[in-house]
């Protein structure tokens, strides 16, 4: 495009044109870019005063990882901001679709988390946290940008009776479908960014523009360990909390969220070299006699343990009717031994619940029941039940049993 005057600036080239802004280079100022917002925003009579009040507040926010504005204003009917032009964005690092190392990404996530916690403490909710809004300068310092603009624009379109087509992205939280947001909305978005950095892909499948709202509110995220086998299994549980549909079930602090990931990922990678060397040396000295002694001792201990435990278990079953071992905090994920004592049959029953599938909303457990009978007969039974967490109730039946096969 030809050079064009825009207020006090002479704009040269379009850098990028997105859904709700166009970026331009500025002549003789390679260190700055000019961002122009849609002109229909000024159709609302209150926009100018709200725009100036919002931007005046944002320029007073000072944090080492928030990108400060250079200038802002309205040129005729076009709102604009001028900001530093940085080297690249996190979006550039993710373009290859490959996982980034936790050593590289965790410090970045922690710094952005601190910036978000600061914004939240000042009463701001960003509402548009995404990789293209996380920028790096030439020295590798990281900055969060565009805070304050998204909620201002969304509020304006609501006042104008318009529904913007761009208010949802792959990083939007479920409540944003209804144009609601709170600090956990930003924490959720940072969690999706963390997921993408660690796996190379987004957590939700089939999230094109037409089905995005349904995907965000209804679909369960993929398990990160299925996408990156190098991740420890504990990461799956952390992301179930990070990407919870209900805001109250998420982390309430961005730093707390990142630190929970850091604790798991750091402990997984910190294996002392000296310990590894010792282990290898020990294994090299293991003779057949060593194996025979240790296997024999292990078997004797196992037999002794069963002999000691079995009477206790069966006495408990006879006295109390059952003995239960909870295998996890999931409902019905347990081992149960129970007494069978009716007019026609006597014996013991054994049941074990195995998790068949689990999402953020529900957990489905297949229970297998077997019997040891010394009077009468009881047929083995397999059945499936799903526990809905939001409604706190079980569902089951023949149809569900078939689906769980």
N, C-alpha and C positions, 0 to 999 in steps of 0.2 A: 504494500500500500504506500501511497505518497505520504510525505510528512504532513501532519495536520495539527493545527493549534488546538489546544485543549486547556483553556484557562491560562495559567502561568506556565504551562508545559507544552513542549512540542513532541508529539508522539510519532514514532517511526514504524515499528513492526508489531504485528500481533504475535504474541508468544503462545497463547492458548486461548481457546474460546470454550467455556463450559456451559453448564445448564443455567447458571445464574450470575456469571461474571465473564468479562473478557480482559485479558492481560496484555499490556502494551509495553514496549521499550520506550525510553525517554531519551531524546537527543542530548548528548553531552553528559548524560548521567547513567553510565553503565552499571552503577551501584544501586539503582532504583528501578522499580516497576510501578506502573499505574494500573489499578484494577477498577474497571467501570462496571457498575451494577445496572440492572434493567431500569429503563426510564419510566415504566408504568408504576414503579414504587411511589413516585411523586404525585400520582393521581390522588393519593390520600393527603388531605390538607394538613394532617398532624405529622406527616412523615418527617418533614424538615426539622422540626423541633425535637422529635424523638431520635432522629439520626444524629443530630449534633450533641444531644445529651448523652447518648450511648457512647459515641466516639470520644467525647470529652472525658468520660469515666474510664474508658479502656486505656487511653494514653497515660493515665495516672497509675495504672497497674505496673508495678516494677517487680520483675522476677527474672533470674538469669536464663530461664528457658522459655520465656514468652517473647515473641518478636514484636517490638514496639513499632508503631506507625510513624511515618515521617510527616505525613500531611493527610488531610481529608477535606471534603467539601461537596458542593453540588454545582455543577456547571450546566446552566440552563435547566434541563430536566434530568440530567444524568448524575446520580450520586457516584462518588469515586473515593478511593483511598490510595495513598502512595506509601509504599513499604520497601524495605531493603530487598535487593535481589540477591538471593543466596545460590550456592553452588548446585545443590540437587536436593531431592526429597527422598523420603523412605519409600515412596512409590517406585522410584527408579531402582532401588535395591531389590524390590520384590518382583520386578518384571519378568525375571527368568523362571519364576514359579518353583524355586528350589528353597529348601529350609536354610535359614541362617543359623550360625552357631550361637548357642546360648551365651557364650562368653562375649560375643559381639553385640547381641541384641539386648541382654538384660540391663546393662548400664544405660542404654538409650531409653528403654521402657521406664526405668526408675526416674530418670530426669523428667520425662514427660508426665509421669505420675505425680511428681512433686509440683509441676506446673498446674496440673488439673486440681490437685488438692488446694493449692493457693487460690485458684479461680473460684472454687466452691466456697472457700472461706470468705471470699469477698462478695458472695452472693450471685456469682455468675455460673451459668451452665452453658458449656460450649455448644452442644447439640450437633456438631459436625466434625467430630474427631475421626480422622481417616489418614491414610499414609500420605496423601498429597498435601495435607496440612501440617506435616511434620518435616521440617526443613533442616539442612545442614549447611554451615558455612565452610569456607575453604580449609579451616583448621579442624573440621570435624565436630564442632560444637552444634548441639541440637536445639531446635526451637519449635514451639507450637504457635501456629498463626491462625488468623481468621476468627478469633474469639470475639463475640458480641454481634457479628453480622448476621449469622443464621437466624437466631431467635427474633432479631429486629425485622428481618425480611418476612419471616413466617407470620409474625404478628400483623404486619402491614397487609399481606395478602388476605388474612382472615378479616381484617377491617374492610377490605375492598370486596369481600364476598367471593374471592377467587381461591381455588385450591391448586397450589403449585404442583406440577408433576415431578419436581425434583426434591420434594421434602423427604424422600426415603432413599437410602443407599444400602450397599451391602454391609455397612457398619452400623445401621440404625437398630435401636432397641425396640422390642415389641410395643412399648407404650407410645413410641413416636408414630405408629400407624394412626393413632387417635390424636396426634399432635400434642402429646403430653411429654414432659421431661422433668427429671430431677438429677442430682449429682450422679446417681448410679447409672444414668443413661450414658454419661461420658465414660464411666468405668467399664461398662459393658462394651462400648466401642473400642476402648483400649484393649480389652480382653480379646476381641476378634482380631485386632492387629497382632497381639501376641501369638494367637493361634496361627495366623497366617505366616508370621515370621518363623515359627518353630516347625511348621509342616509344609510350607510352600503353597498352601491353598486355603480357601475360605472354609468355615465350618459347616456351611449349609449347602446341600445339593439342590439343583434345579431352581436357583434363585435368579431367574431372569426378571426383567422389568414387570411383565404381566402377572407373575405369580409371587412377586417379592413380598407383598403384604401378608399373604397366606404363609409363606415360608418363615417369615420372621416370627409370626405369632403362634404357629402350629407345629412346625417341624422340629425334630430333635437334632442337635449338632452331631456331626461325625466325631468318633473318638480319635483324638490326635495320635494315639499310639498305633492305630491302623494305617495312618498316613505316613508316620515316621517311626519305624520300629526301634530307633535308637533312643526314643524317649522312655523314661521310666513309667511304669503303669500308674503310679500315684498321680501323674499329671491328668489322667482322665477325670478323676474325682474333682480335682481343683477346677477344671474347666466346666464341669456340670454346675458348680456354684457360680463361676464367673458369668456363664451364659444362661443363668436362670431366667425364666420368663417373668417371674414376679420380682420387682425391684427389691422387696424386703429380704429376699433370699440371697441376694448378691453381696459381695464385699461392699462395705460402706466407705472405704478409703481406697484410693487408687494405689497408693504406696503399699498398703497391706496386701492388695491383690498381687502386685508384682513380687513382693517379698515372699509370698507363699509359693510362687513358682520358683523364685531364686533358691529358696531353701531346698526344694526337691532337686532341681537341676544342678546346683552346685555340689550337693552331697554325692550325687551320682557320678560326677566327674573327678572328685578329689580322692582318688585311690592312691595311697602312698606307695612310691616306687620301692622303698625298702621292704615293705610288707610283701609286695609281689615277688621280689627276689628271694625272700626267705621261703615263701610258699613253693616256688619252683625248686629250690634246693632240697626242701623236705620231701617233695614228691619224688625226686630223683633217688632218694635213699630208701624208698619203700620196697621191701622185699616181699616174696610170697608169704613168708612166715609172719611178717608185719600185718599183711592183709588178713591172714587166717585168724590171728589173735583178735584184731579189732572187729572183724565180722562176727566172730564167735561171741565176743563180749556184748556186741550190739544185740544179737539174737537173744542172749540170756537176759539182758535188761528188758527187752520187749516182752518176753514170756513172763518175767517177774511182774512187770507193770500190769499186764492183762490179768494175771492171777490175782493180784491185789485189787485191781479196779473192778473186775467183773462182779464179785460178790456185792460190793458197795452199790453198783449200778442196779443189779437185779433186786436187791433188798429195797432200794428206793422205789423201783417200779412196783413191787408187791405192796409196799406200804402206802405210797402216795399215788399209785396208778400210772405214773409215767416218769421219764427222765429225759430232759431236753438239753441239748448243747446248741447255743446260738452261734452260727457260723459267721455272721456279719450283722450290721445294723439294718439290713434290708428285711422287710416283713416276711415271715415264713421261711427265711433262708436258714434252716436249722436241721439238726439231726435229732430225731425223737424216737425213744423206745417206750412202748406202752403195754400195759397189761390187757389181755383179752380174757374176759371171764363172764360168760353167759351160760344159759341153761344147756346150749348145744355145743359149745366150743370153749376150749381153754388153750392158752398159749401166750406168745409174745408177738407184738407187731413192731416193725421197724419202718420208719419213714425218713426220707431225706429230701429236702427242697433244694433244687438247683435253679439258679437264675437263668431264664431262657433269653430274656431281652430286658433292657433297661433304657429308659429315656429320662429326661428331666422331669416329665410329668407322671410317669408310671413305671412300675417294675412288675414283670411277669415271672412267676415262679412255677416250675414243673415239679410236682411232688410225686415221688415213687414210694409206694407202700408194699412191703413184703411181710410174710408171716412165718413163724415157727410154731406149729400146732402139735400138741400131743392128744388133743381130743377135738374132733370135728375138722372142718376145712374152711379156709378163707381164701378167696381168689386174690391174686396180686392186682393192685390198682395203680394207674397213672392218671393224674389229672392236672389241669393248668388253671391258675388263678392270677388275675392282674389287680394290683393295688393302685388306685388312683390317689395321688398325694393331695391334690387340691380338694377333693371331696372326702378323702380319708375313708374310703370304702373299697371292698373287694367285689370283683365281678368274676363270673365263671360260667361254665356250661359246656355243652357238647360242641358248639360252634367254636368256642375259644380253645377247647381241647384239640380240635382238628388243626387250628391255626398254629398251635404251639408245637406240632409234630415236626 
